[in-house]
Amino acid sequence: MLKSLSMSAKKSVSEMMNLGPKCEEDFNTAGIFYAEQIIKMGARKSFLKMLDGRLALNKSAKCVNAIYLYAIYGAIHEIDWQDTPEDKKKEFKAFTKELRESGRYI
């Protein structure tokens, strides 16, 4: 189930299911500090913002991997990342392949 925004308003990124301290660092780099922000943006947009934040700080953005998106999706929907629906997995794999092929995220 999609989390209620009021329940997660001040919940930090690392308090979300599937997302730990390293993920929180990545999101904080992009100005994303709360679960509410990720929930509102959705998996794709928050992932892209995180990648762009890393690039802006001259950090590697080689984490363009569908599994990262599974984790974000799972965090939003409060499911284990491994339980991401197959149609979403296919979508995220195609999306990350496109991002890698763009050459922007290296």
CORGI-V228997 format. One record per run of one state. SS is the DSSP state (H for helix, E for strand, C for the rest). FROM is the first residue (numbers start at 1). LEN is the number of residues. If there is no record, write none. Layout:
ss=SS from=FROM len=LEN
ss=SS from=FROM len=LEN
This chain:
ss=C from=1 len=4
ss=H from=5 len=4
ss=C from=9 len=3
ss=E from=12 len=1
ss=H from=13 len=3
ss=C from=16 len=5
ss=H from=21 len=9
ss=C from=30 len=4
ss=E from=34 len=1
ss=H from=35 len=22
ss=C from=57 len=9
ss=H from=66 len=12
ss=C from=78 len=3
ss=H from=81 len=3
ss=C from=84 len=2
ss=H from=86 len=17
ss=C from=103 len=4
